[in-house]
Amino acid sequence: QVQLVESGGGLVQAGGSLRLTCAASGRTFSSSHMGWFRQAPGKERDFVATINWAGSITFYSDSVKGRFTISRDNAKNTMYLQMNSLKPEDTAVYYCAAGTTIATARLYGITAWGTGTLVTVSS
């Protein structure tokens, strides 16, 4: 079982950038598909991006496509979300997750969640 911890959140002005990191422990990281989700105040938790176990296939929600980049380094048991051109509507708690399946661009069979890191984008 993999355990996940997010970091890198903070306060940034609109148009700025942040890089989120998801650090994993355990033996199964390199065989797990991974994803990023976010939950804005008063909203449901939504899909942001997905990456397959090898890092060769990625998917993005329409709202972040072209601005965010998901990546992973299996040698370091780490996943990243590079966020550029941030907008106030990107403000949310961001969560990383591990799962067993990718279907219609989204991660399913969640086996582990991080506890979240807060991103606040000011206008």
C-alpha positions in Angstrom: 0.0 0.0 0.0 1.3 3.4 -1.0 1.1 6.4 1.3 1.0 9.9 -0.2 1.9 13.4 1.0 1.4 16.6 -1.0 3.4 19.8 -0.7 4.1 23.0 -2.6 0.8 24.8 -2.1 0.6 28.4 -1.1 -0.6 31.9 -2.0 0.2 33.2 -5.5 -1.0 36.1 -7.7 -3.0 35.4 -10.8 -0.7 34.6 -13.7 1.9 33.1 -11.4 3.1 29.5 -11.1 3.4 26.8 -8.5 4.7 23.3 -8.6 3.0 20.7 -6.4 4.8 17.6 -5.3 3.3 14.3 -4.2 5.8 12.1 -2.3 5.0 8.4 -2.1 6.2 5.8 0.3 5.8 2.0 -0.1 6.7 -0.5 -2.7 3.9 -0.1 -5.2 4.4 3.5 -6.5 6.0 2.6 -9.8 3.2 0.2 -10.7 0.4 2.6 -9.7 -1.5 5.0 -12.0 -1.6 8.5 -10.4 -3.7 11.5 -10.5 -4.4 15.0 -9.2 -7.8 16.2 -7.9 -8.9 19.5 -6.4 -11.8 20.7 -4.3 -12.7 24.3 -4.3 -14.7 25.8 -1.4 -18.3 24.6 -1.6 -17.6 22.4 -4.6 -17.2 18.7 -5.2 -13.8 17.1 -5.6 -12.9 17.2 -9.3 -10.5 15.5 -11.7 -7.5 17.7 -12.7 -4.9 15.4 -14.3 -4.0 11.7 -14.7 -0.8 9.9 -15.5 -0.2 6.2 -16.1 2.2 4.1 -14.3 5.0 4.6 -16.8 4.5 8.3 -17.2 4.0 7.8 -20.9 0.3 8.8 -21.0 -1.3 11.9 -19.5 -4.8 13.4 -19.4 -6.1 16.8 -18.3 -9.4 18.4 -17.5 -10.5 21.0 -20.0 -10.1 23.8 -17.4 -6.4 23.2 -16.9 -5.3 21.9 -20.3 -2.5 23.9 -21.7 -1.6 25.4 -18.3 -0.9 22.5 -16.0 1.6 19.6 -16.6 1.5 16.3 -14.7 4.7 14.3 -14.5 6.3 11.6 -12.3 9.8 10.3 -11.4 9.4 6.7 -10.4 13.1 6.5 -9.3 12.2 9.1 -6.6 8.7 7.9 -5.9 7.4 11.4 -6.7 4.7 12.9 -8.8 4.4 16.6 -9.8 1.9 19.1 -11.0 3.4 22.2 -12.6 0.8 24.9 -12.6 1.3 28.0 -14.8 -0.9 30.9 -15.7 -2.8 30.4 -12.5 -6.3 31.9 -12.2 -8.4 32.7 -9.1 -10.7 29.9 -10.1 -7.8 27.5 -9.6 -8.1 28.2 -5.8 -8.7 24.8 -4.1 -7.2 22.1 -2.0 -5.2 19.8 -4.3 -5.0 16.1 -3.6 -2.9 13.4 -5.2 -4.1 9.9 -5.5 -3.0 6.4 -6.5 -5.3 4.1 -8.4 -5.5 0.8 -10.4 -7.3 1.9 -13.5 -7.5 4.7 -16.0 -10.8 5.1 -17.9 -12.1 8.0 -19.9 -9.1 10.0 -18.8 -9.9 9.6 -15.1 -8.3 7.6 -12.3 -10.3 4.8 -10.7 -9.8 2.2 -8.1 -8.3 4.7 -5.7 -6.0 2.9 -3.3 -4.5 6.0 -1.5 -5.2 9.7 -1.0 -2.9 12.4 0.2 -4.3 14.8 2.8 -4.1 17.8 0.5 -2.3 21.1 0.0 -4.0 24.4 -0.3 -3.5 26.6 -3.4 -4.8 30.2 -3.2 -4.7 32.4 -6.3 -5.4 36.1 -5.7 -6.6 38.5 -8.4 
